[in-house]
Amino acid sequence: MIEVGTQIPPFVVESVPTEPMKTMALILRDPNPIHWDEAAVRALGLGDKVINQGPTNEAYIINAIINWLGDPTALRSIHVRFRGNVYAGERVEAAGEVTEIAAGLATCDVWLDGPNGRVISGVATVAIS
């Protein structure tokens, strides 16, 4: 039974992979070299590992929701704020909590945490039966 306070089980990526970042950069038509060139990341003073794309990080949260509900069509909306970077090789954990239920919909606080704290926070609305 889903009620206020129900936890969305964590979706964990033990080590964010580097190779998909290059593919996503092509798919997203994202020319920013911080997603595939460590030298560019260093030159900008952002560290020494390539940085994962924001949409991929958001997808980890969406995966947590889908795994929880078992139905990708249940996700009605998601609004997030990007608060930090996720670097290649980092462990991240997406999760959430139901904060409100009304008219067959659950409003959930959702987030993605990395080794240095919360990198995404937001709100998702899902259909519940």
Secondary structure, DSSP 8 states (H G I E B T S, - for coil): ---TT-EEEEEEESS--SHHHHHHHHHTT---GGGT-HHHHHHTTS-SS-B--HHHHHHHHHHHHHHHHS-GGGEEEEEEEE-S--BTT--EEEEEEEEEEETTEEEEEEEEEETTEEEEEEEEEEE--
